[in-house]
Amino acid sequence: MTAPVRPLRGWKLPSHPRIAVVGAGGLVGEKLLELLQRHEFPNQGITALPVGDFNAEKAAHAALIFLAGPAPLAQKYARELGTDGRVVIDLSEAWRLHPSVPLVLDGLNLDDVHRHQGLISSPNCTNGGLVRVLDILRRDAALRQIVVTTFQAASGGGRRLLQSIAEADSPLHADVIPQCDAFGQNGSTLEEHRVVEESLRLLDDANLKISATCVRVPVEVGHGLSVWIEANHDFDLAAVGQKLGAEDGIVLGENAEDFPTPKGKRGCEGIFVGRLRHGAKRNQLQLWIVTDNLLTGAASNAVAIAEALLPS
């Protein structure tokens, strides 16, 4: 059955928009400013706005607004700012599951940027590599179940947590904590909820079952994911490796010993995959994914969304 055509409602950016980066003093905001310069993003000026110095009027002059601040700020201001020809790209969780706001991942559904109504959401920094890999695998096999354990860097919890890992009295110093964000009523954390629900929305597969355990580790930058996948067909490891390695933005290790680590891939754009192997059965696949959570997991995707909105 042919999928329904989604209406293209959004507007393009000017060829050289004025830009505001809200949350410029945070880890992701700093990376956004760096990437905009590195990509030579065309603009008529970039205003860097720390969260503590923010009000809507300071950003309203910009045609392109990145919100790299907390979710309550985005909930309060994103809709207001995404009017009068402005486009807001929100990196918080505030709007990711809202049905009227496109959740966009580069390499998966970048064309959905054109469905925007002034507001576009960028996924959780943990999800991008996982979803890209699952999307490639499902082209040849119907996926049944995914179990993912994440090993998430301290920088994913903000600058204060990042700085604390060197302090002897920090809970994260020389330890790992199987809790990212607060616990919900079902015993899962909010981060685990984000990994599951955002992935399901991006993949648009109601039959897929995803379970997640999110662990904070005393690593500065870079998230690692151990992923177990079950499909209704056997996996051909050589074919899987060829497909993954042929995709833009995905780098596959050449052999079992060639696996990525967060330290080794810090500052590198891309999704790095290793430890490709069968599970207990041939219809089960296990692999390891590493991304720089500040770069590929956040800033790179937001900049890719903005680039897609520039006039062609």
C-alpha positions in Angstrom: 0.0 0.0 0.0 1.3 3.4 -0.9 2.0 5.6 2.1 -0.1 8.8 2.2 1.7 11.9 0.9 2.5 14.4 3.7 1.7 18.0 2.9 4.7 20.3 2.6 3.7 23.3 4.7 7.0 24.8 5.9 8.9 27.7 4.5 12.6 28.1 3.6 15.1 30.2 5.3 16.6 33.3 3.7 19.8 32.6 1.9 21.8 34.3 4.6 19.6 34.3 7.7 20.3 36.0 11.0 20.9 33.3 13.6 20.4 33.1 17.3 21.8 30.3 19.4 20.0 30.1 22.8 22.0 28.2 25.3 25.3 29.3 23.8 27.0 29.0 27.2 26.2 25.2 27.4 28.1 22.3 26.0 25.8 21.8 23.1 25.5 25.5 22.4 29.3 25.9 22.2 29.4 23.0 19.8 26.7 24.6 17.7 28.6 27.8 17.4 31.7 25.9 16.5 29.9 23.9 13.8 28.2 26.8 12.2 31.7 28.4 11.7 33.3 25.1 10.5 30.5 24.5 8.0 30.7 28.1 6.9 26.9 28.4 7.3 25.8 31.5 5.4 24.4 34.2 7.7 24.1 37.9 8.4 25.2 37.5 12.0 25.0 35.1 14.9 23.8 36.1 18.3 24.9 33.9 21.2 22.5 34.0 24.0 23.2 32.2 27.4 20.1 30.7 29.0 20.4 33.0 32.0 20.4 36.1 29.7 17.5 35.0 27.5 14.3 36.6 26.6 12.2 36.2 23.5 12.9 39.7 22.2 16.6 39.1 22.1 16.1 36.2 19.7 13.1 37.5 17.7 15.3 39.4 15.2 16.7 36.1 13.9 15.2 34.0 11.1 16.9 30.8 12.4 16.8 30.1 16.1 18.5 27.1 17.8 17.2 26.3 21.2 19.9 24.4 23.1 18.5 25.1 26.5 16.3 23.2 29.0 12.9 21.8 28.0 10.8 24.3 30.1 12.4 27.2 28.1 11.4 25.5 24.8 7.9 24.7 26.1 7.4 28.4 26.9 9.0 30.1 23.9 9.4 27.8 21.0 5.9 28.3 19.5 6.0 32.0 20.0 9.4 32.3 18.3 8.5 30.0 15.4 6.2 32.6 13.7 6.5 35.4 11.2 8.9 33.5 9.0 11.2 32.4 11.7 12.2 28.7 12.1 13.1 27.3 15.6 15.2 24.1 15.9 14.7 22.7 19.4 17.3 20.3 20.8 15.5 19.6 24.1 12.9 16.9 24.6 10.1 19.4 24.9 8.4 18.8 21.5 9.9 15.5 20.2 6.8 13.5 20.7 4.3 16.2 19.7 2.4 15.0 16.6 2.4 18.4 14.9 6.2 19.0 15.3 8.5 17.0 12.9 11.2 15.0 14.7 14.0 15.0 12.2 17.1 12.9 12.0 19.7 13.5 9.3 20.1 10.3 7.1 16.6 9.1 8.0 13.9 11.7 7.4 15.6 15.0 6.6 12.8 15.8 4.0 10.4 16.1 7.0 11.9 19.5 7.7 9.6 20.9 5.0 6.5 19.8 7.1 7.4 22.3 9.8 5.1 25.1 11.1 7.9 27.2 12.5 9.2 24.5 14.9 11.4 21.4 14.3 12.6 19.0 16.9 16.0 17.3 17.0 16.2 13.8 18.6 17.9 12.8 21.9 21.6 12.6 21.5 21.5 8.9 22.4 19.1 7.9 19.6 20.7 8.9 16.3 23.2 6.1 15.8 20.7 3.5 17.1 17.9 4.6 14.8 20.1 4.9 11.7 21.4 1.4 12.2 18.0 -0.1 12.8 16.6 1.7 9.7 19.3 0.1 7.5 18.7 -3.4 9.0 14.9 -3.3 8.6 15.2 -2.8 4.8 16.0 -6.6 4.5 14.5 -8.1 7.6 11.4 -7.3 9.7 12.8 -6.5 13.1 11.0 -7.9 16.1 12.7 -6.8 19.2 15.6 -4.6 20.2 17.4 -4.5 23.6 19.8 -1.6 24.1 22.1 -0.8 27.0 23.6 2.7 26.8 26.9 3.9 28.4 26.4 7.6 28.4 29.1 10.2 29.0 28.9 12.8 31.8 28.6 15.6 29.3 25.1 14.3 28.4 24.1 15.5 31.9 25.5 19.0 31.5 28.6 20.9 32.4 28.2 20.5 36.2 28.1 16.7 35.9 31.0 16.7 33.5 33.1 18.6 35.9 32.1 16.4 38.9 33.7 13.2 37.6 37.1 14.3 38.8 35.8 15.0 42.3 36.2 12.1 44.8 32.9 12.8 46.5 30.9 12.7 43.2 28.6 9.7 42.8 30.0 9.2 39.3 33.6 9.4 40.2 35.2 5.9 39.5 31.8 4.4 39.2 28.9 3.7 36.9 25.3 4.7 37.7 22.4 2.8 36.1 20.2 5.9 36.1 20.0 8.7 33.6 17.4 11.3 34.7 14.6 10.7 37.1 12.7 7.5 37.5 9.1 7.2 36.2 6.2 5.2 37.7 7.1 2.0 35.8 10.7 1.8 37.1 12.2 3.1 33.9 14.0 6.5 33.8 13.0 9.4 31.7 16.1 8.9 29.5 15.0 5.3 28.9 11.6 6.5 28.0 13.1 9.0 25.5 15.3 6.3 23.9 12.3 4.0 23.4 9.5 6.5 22.4 11.6 8.7 20.2 13.1 5.8 18.3 9.6 4.3 17.7 8.4 7.6 16.4 11.4 8.1 14.1 11.1 4.5 12.8 7.3 4.7 12.6 6.9 1.0 13.3 4.1 0.1 15.8 5.1 -3.6 15.8 8.7 -3.0 17.0 9.5 -3.7 20.6 12.4 -1.7 22.1 13.7 -2.0 25.7 16.5 0.2 27.1 18.7 0.5 30.1 20.6 3.8 30.3 23.8 3.9 32.3 25.9 7.0 33.2 29.6 6.4 33.1 32.6 8.5 34.1 33.6 9.4 30.5 33.7 13.0 29.4 32.3 12.8 25.9 30.9 10.0 23.8 28.0 7.6 24.2 28.4 3.9 23.7 25.4 1.5 23.0 25.4 -2.2 23.2 22.5 -3.4 21.0 20.8 -6.8 20.7 18.4 -7.2 17.7 16.1 -10.0 16.8 14.5 -10.3 13.4 12.1 -12.8 11.7 14.9 -13.8 9.3 18.5 -14.9 9.8 21.2 -12.2 9.6 24.0 -12.7 7.1 26.9 -10.9 8.9 28.9 -10.2 5.7 25.8 -8.7 4.0 25.0 -6.6 7.1 28.5 -5.3 7.3 28.5 -4.3 3.6 25.2 -2.4 4.0 26.3 -0.6 7.1 29.7 0.3 5.7 28.1 1.6 2.5 25.9 4.2 4.3 27.0 7.8 4.5 27.9 8.8 8.0 28.4 5.2 9.3 31.9 3.8 9.8 32.2 0.0 10.4 35.2 -1.6 12.0 37.2 -3.8 9.7 37.4 -6.8 12.1 36.4 -7.9 15.6 39.3 -6.1 17.2 38.6 -2.9 15.3 35.9 -1.4 17.6 35.2 2.3 18.4 35.5 3.8 21.9 34.2 7.2 23.1 37.7 8.5 23.8 38.9 7.4 20.3 36.0 9.0 18.5 35.7 12.2 20.5 35.4 15.2 18.1 34.7 12.9 15.1 31.5 13.3 13.2 29.8 10.0 12.3 28.3 6.8 13.7 30.9 4.2 14.5 30.0 0.6 14.7 31.9 -2.5 15.8 31.6 -5.9 17.5 29.2 -7.2 14.8 28.2 -10.8 15.6 25.3 -13.2 16.0 23.4 -13.7 19.2 22.4 -17.1 20.5 20.5 -17.6 17.2 21.3 -16.6 13.7 18.2 -14.3 13.6 19.8 -12.3 16.4 22.4 -9.7 15.9 24.7 -7.9 18.4 26.7 -4.8 17.8 28.3 -1.8 19.4 27.7 1.9 18.5 29.7 5.0 19.5 28.9 8.6 18.8 30.2 11.9 20.1 27.0 13.0 21.9 27.7 16.7 21.7 28.7 16.6 18.0 26.9 13.9 16.0 24.3 13.3 18.7 23.2 17.0 18.9 24.9 19.8 17.1 25.6 18.1 13.8 22.0 17.0 13.4 20.6 20.5 14.2 23.0 22.1 11.7 22.0 19.5 9.0 18.3 20.4 9.6 19.1 24.1 9.2 21.1 23.4 6.0 18.2 21.6 4.5 16.0 24.7 5.0 18.4 27.0 3.0 17.3 27.9 -0.5 18.6 25.4 -3.1 
